[in-house]
Every structure is written in structure tokens, then in C-alpha cells.
């Protein structure tokens, strides 16, 4: 007699099929993740390109670059370069609500019967798709600020002296707009913008008086300290202060500046004294170590002043990185390809 035909898998066959599927998924997953990261990196580079082109269009319209930070003529906190280029990144609705003579805290946009702070709106061009904290910062009355992923070049270490209005070596300076003619090192050899991580911890207002030597090792920052903020750096795209909208080249990209607070280790930034604050006479100078950081593996996306967008490796030489951030250092540099 013939045995009856089977119409089902045995347990062994089912386990073999599951094992094969698991192996295939394990092989495909890295390729899918790599494809997604490549797409995110390309989108990030496109954002950077739009920002640098907006800076060029702003310069063409105003015959000068946007200032890094400016003190409002009326009152309040000063606007960022990113706020000034809003019309050139197709953010006309937000731009129409801005009055640069007044502080950004007074700027609102009327939506559905409510006055919404301009500072709380998400600007898509300012968000890297790899940013893991693409969320608004909540205030006492709801969303108050929105972070950003692209920061202006504020120079190497010294940023601003409110006593005599001297400024640092970067291409974007506080209270004083620059022009392309000020870039004696050449537009293709000078940084315009670079990536930063939102919600970064930082020290502020250590208020050290007089000259401050540039830190040479990361632990020097922990000794300077100041008031510690555990997660609000680069969370205010409207605020032109360097810890919010800028970066400096004190340390190379993605360098970890590890300091411990309350038993927890943080990767920090540092600002000696915030622009626009007062503290007797003389006012402490603004020095800042605000590191360019990225969620992309191996380097950061940067925009050069000539409009070129590049990726600079974490291993870039520190002297070269700093040379690229000066507008008139007269260095002879070989820009990495």
C-alpha cells in the first residue's frame, strides 16, 4: 500500500527555513542601513548647500554677510545669521514676522487665532536628517525654541569683546557684518558653516577676566567650568550667540570634551561669557570652545565660503582645521578633497 502524501512541513524543515530567512535578513540589514545613511548624508549636504547659497544671495542683496549676532536697537536678545537669511531659504512667512530692531523674544506669527513664537518654528533646512533630537524645546507656555544642525564659523577661540567691539578671526562676527573682501585667505579656503549636534551640554559664564589662552587639551575645559547646562546648546536657531548658532575650531570635529557633573560624564562645549550680557566693567570677553559634531560616521559636513560642500574627517590636523576657520590668517593651506 502507498503511504499517504504529506501536505505540511516537518518541524526540522520549518526550522531550516527560519534559519535561512534569519541569515538573509542579517546579510541585508547592513546594506539597507548603509543605503539609508547614504541618503541622509546626501540630504544633509543638500541642506548645507542651500544655506551657503542663501548666504551668497544675502551678500548680493545687502553687499555684506549676515552678522553672527547683533544687539537689537530696542531691547532683547540678538538675532542669528541663520535668522537673517530666512528670505533666501524660502522661509518668507517666518521672515515677515521678524523685526531685527527688536529682540527675538518679541517676534510672533499669528496662526489659527494664536500668537506663536517665531523661535519655536521648525526650519527644515536647518535640520540634519540624522539628528536624533529633532524636537522643540518646551518653555513655560509650550514650544519656545527649535534646535539647529548647521552653525556659522565663529573662528578659533576668541569671539567678541564688548568693551571695544573687537571680534574674532571667523568669517561671521558679532555686531559687525563682514564682506567677501574681508576674506583674505580666499573663499575656497575658508569655512562658512559646519554641522553641530543639537541639545549639547555646555558650560557658560565662567566670566574669566582678561586674556585667556586657548585650551590645548580637552581636560582644560573642565577646569574652566562655569554654569553648567546639561542639554540646551544649539537649541535656539534664532539666537546668534556662538553656543547656540555657531562653532569654533578650538578642537577638531567630533572631538569628545568629556567633563563630569554630578557623577555623570558629558561631552561639553564652553563659552566664557555670553554675547550681550553685562557684568560690571570691564565686561569679560567671549571665548568659546564649541565643537563641530555630526551623527554621520567619520566626519562632519561643512560648507566652504565659495559654496563648495565637503566632508572633513575627524582626523583632520588641528592646525589645518583652525587655519580653515580664519578669514585673514594668511595661511597657505591644502583643503582636503
C-alpha positions in Angstrom: 0.0 0.0 0.0 1.2 3.5 -0.8 1.8 5.8 2.2 -0.5 8.9 2.2 1.1 12.1 0.7 2.3 14.8 3.0 0.8 18.4 2.9 2.8 20.1 5.7 6.4 20.9 6.7 8.1 18.9 9.3 9.5 20.7 12.4 13.0 20.3 11.1 12.2 21.8 7.7 10.4 24.7 9.3 13.5 25.4 11.5 15.8 25.3 8.4 13.6 27.8 6.6 13.6 30.1 9.6 17.4 29.9 9.9 17.8 30.7 6.1 15.5 33.7 6.5 17.5 34.9 9.5 20.7 34.6 7.6 19.3 36.6 4.7 18.0 39.3 6.9 21.4 39.5 8.7 23.1 40.0 5.3 20.6 42.5 4.0 20.2 44.7 7.1 23.7 46.3 7.0 23.2 47.1 3.3 19.8 48.7 4.0 21.2 50.7 6.9 24.1 51.9 4.7 21.7 52.9 2.0 19.6 54.9 4.4 22.7 56.6 5.9 23.9 57.5 2.4 20.5 59.1 1.7 20.6 61.0 5.0 24.1 62.2 4.3 23.1 63.4 0.8 20.1 65.3 2.3 22.4 66.8 4.9 24.8 68.0 2.2 21.9 69.5 0.2 20.8 71.4 3.3 24.3 72.8 3.7 24.4 73.8 0.0 21.2 75.7 0.4 22.5 77.5 3.5 25.7 78.7 1.8 23.9 79.7 -1.3 21.5 81.7 0.9 24.5 83.5 2.4 25.7 84.4 -1.1 22.3 85.7 -2.1 22.1 87.7 1.2 25.5 89.2 0.4 24.4 90.0 -3.2 21.3 91.8 -1.8 23.0 93.6 1.1 26.6 93.9 0.0 27.7 92.2 3.2 27.4 88.9 5.0 25.0 88.5 7.9 26.5 89.2 11.3 26.8 86.3 13.7 25.0 88.2 16.5 23.7 91.7 16.8 22.3 93.6 19.8 18.8 94.9 19.0 18.4 98.6 18.9 15.2 98.4 21.1 15.7 95.6 23.6 16.0 91.9 24.0 18.3 89.1 22.7 20.2 89.3 19.4 19.4 87.5 16.2 21.5 84.9 14.5 22.9 84.8 11.0 20.5 81.9 10.3 17.6 84.2 11.1 18.8 86.9 8.7 19.0 84.5 5.7 15.4 83.2 6.1 14.1 85.0 2.9 16.8 83.2 0.9 15.8 79.7 2.1 12.2 80.2 1.1 11.0 80.9 4.7 9.2 84.1 3.9 6.4 83.6 6.4 8.8 83.4 9.3 10.9 86.3 7.8 7.8 88.5 7.6 7.4 88.2 11.4 11.0 89.3 12.2 11.9 92.7 13.4 15.7 92.8 13.8 15.5 96.1 15.8 13.7 94.2 18.5 14.7 91.1 20.4 13.7 87.7 19.1 11.6 87.1 22.2 9.0 89.6 20.9 8.6 88.0 17.4 5.4 86.0 16.9 3.4 84.6 14.0 -0.4 84.6 14.2 -1.6 81.1 13.4 -5.2 79.9 14.0 -6.0 82.7 16.3 -2.9 82.3 18.5 0.4 84.2 18.5 3.2 81.6 18.2 6.8 82.5 18.9 8.9 82.6 15.7 11.7 80.9 17.6 9.5 77.8 18.1 9.1 77.0 14.4 11.0 74.2 12.8 13.1 75.3 9.9 13.5 72.2 7.7 16.7 73.4 6.0 18.4 73.8 9.4 17.7 70.1 10.4 20.1 67.3 9.6 18.0 64.1 8.9 20.4 62.2 11.2 19.7 64.4 14.2 18.2 62.2 16.8 16.7 65.0 18.8 14.7 66.8 16.1 12.2 68.1 18.7 11.1 71.5 20.0 12.4 72.9 23.3 9.4 73.5 25.6 9.1 76.6 27.7 6.6 77.7 30.4 3.8 78.3 27.8 4.5 75.5 25.3 7.1 75.2 22.5 9.6 78.0 22.8 12.6 77.2 20.7 13.7 74.9 18.0 17.2 73.5 17.5 19.5 73.6 14.5 22.2 71.3 13.0 24.3 73.9 11.0 26.4 76.6 12.7 28.3 79.6 11.4 32.1 79.8 11.6 32.9 81.8 14.7 36.7 81.5 14.5 39.2 79.6 16.6 38.8 80.6 20.3 38.3 84.4 20.8 34.9 85.5 19.7 34.0 89.0 20.9 35.0 91.8 23.3 32.0 94.0 24.2 34.3 96.7 25.7 35.8 97.8 22.4 33.8 95.7 19.9 36.8 93.8 18.7 35.9 90.4 17.2 37.5 87.1 16.5 39.0 85.6 13.4 36.0 83.8 12.0 34.0 84.8 8.9 30.9 85.6 10.9 31.5 88.0 13.7 29.4 89.6 16.5 28.0 93.1 16.0 29.9 93.6 12.8 28.9 92.1 9.4 31.8 91.2 7.2 32.1 91.2 3.4 33.7 88.8 0.9 36.5 91.3 0.5 37.5 90.7 4.2 38.3 87.0 3.4 41.9 87.5 2.5 42.6 83.7 2.7 40.3 83.0 -0.2 36.6 81.9 -0.2 37.6 78.3 -1.1 40.0 78.1 1.8 37.6 79.4 4.5 34.8 77.7 6.4 31.3 79.2 6.3 29.2 76.6 8.2 29.6 73.2 9.8 27.5 70.6 11.4 26.7 70.6 15.1 24.6 68.4 17.4 21.5 69.8 19.0 20.8 69.7 22.7 24.5 69.6 23.5 25.7 70.2 27.1 27.8 73.2 27.8 29.4 75.5 30.4 28.8 79.2 30.2 29.6 82.4 32.0 32.8 81.4 33.8 33.5 85.1 33.4 37.3 84.9 33.5 38.7 88.4 33.2 41.3 89.5 30.7 43.1 87.3 28.1 42.5 83.6 28.1 44.9 81.2 26.4 43.4 78.7 24.0 43.0 75.2 25.7 45.4 72.7 24.3 43.8 69.5 25.8 40.2 68.6 26.4 40.5 68.4 30.2 41.4 72.2 30.3 37.7 72.9 29.6 36.6 71.1 32.7 38.9 73.3 34.8 37.4 76.4 33.3 33.9 75.2 34.0 31.2 77.9 34.8 27.4 77.5 35.0 26.5 74.0 33.6 23.6 73.4 31.2 23.1 69.8 30.5 21.1 69.9 27.2 20.4 73.3 25.8 23.3 74.1 23.5 22.3 74.6 19.8 18.6 74.6 20.7 17.8 78.1 19.6 18.2 78.8 15.9 17.1 82.5 16.4 19.9 83.2 18.9 23.1 84.4 17.4 25.4 83.7 20.4 28.1 81.2 19.5 27.0 78.4 21.8 23.6 78.4 20.0 24.2 79.2 16.4 28.0 79.0 15.9 31.0 76.8 16.2 34.7 77.3 16.8 37.8 75.3 15.8 39.4 75.1 19.3 39.1 71.3 18.9 38.8 69.2 15.8 35.5 67.7 14.5 33.8 65.2 16.8 36.5 65.6 19.5 35.0 64.4 22.8 35.4 67.1 25.5 34.4 64.9 28.5 33.7 66.5 31.8 31.9 65.0 34.8 28.9 66.7 36.6 27.1 65.0 39.5 28.8 61.7 38.7 27.7 61.8 35.0 30.1 62.3 32.1 29.1 64.8 29.4 30.6 65.8 26.0 30.6 69.5 26.5 31.1 72.9 24.9 32.3 76.1 26.7 31.6 79.8 26.5 33.4 82.2 28.9 30.8 84.9 28.7 27.7 85.2 26.5 27.5 87.9 24.0 25.2 90.7 25.0 25.3 90.0 28.7 26.6 92.6 31.2 28.8 92.1 34.2 30.3 95.3 35.5 33.3 96.9 33.9 35.3 95.7 32.1 32.9 93.1 30.7 34.5 89.6 30.4 35.4 88.7 26.8 33.6 85.9 24.9 35.9 83.0 24.4 34.4 79.8 23.2 35.2 76.1 22.5 32.1 75.0 20.6 33.0 71.8 18.7 31.6 70.8 15.3 29.9 67.4 15.8 27.9 65.1 13.5 25.9 61.9 13.6 27.5 60.8 10.3 30.2 58.3 10.9 33.8 59.5 10.4 33.5 63.3 9.8 31.4 66.4 9.6 29.7 68.1 6.6 31.0 71.6 6.1 30.2 74.4 3.7 33.1 76.5 2.4 32.6 80.2 1.7 32.8 79.7 -2.0 29.7 77.4 -1.9 31.5 74.0 -2.0 30.2 71.3 0.4 32.7 68.9 1.7 33.1 66.2 4.4 36.1 66.7 6.7 37.4 63.7 8.6 37.6 63.6 12.4 41.3 63.0 12.0 41.9 66.3 10.2 45.0 68.1 11.6 44.1 70.6 14.3 46.3 73.4 12.9 44.7 72.9 9.4 41.2 72.9 10.9 42.0 76.2 12.7 43.6 77.7 9.6 40.4 77.0 7.6 38.4 79.0 10.1 40.3 82.3 9.9 39.3 84.9 7.3 42.7 86.7 7.2 45.3 84.5 8.7 47.4 84.4 5.5 48.0 80.7 5.9 48.9 78.5 3.0 46.5 75.6 3.3 45.7 72.5 1.3 42.0 71.9 1.6 41.2 68.2 1.9 39.2 66.8 -1.0 
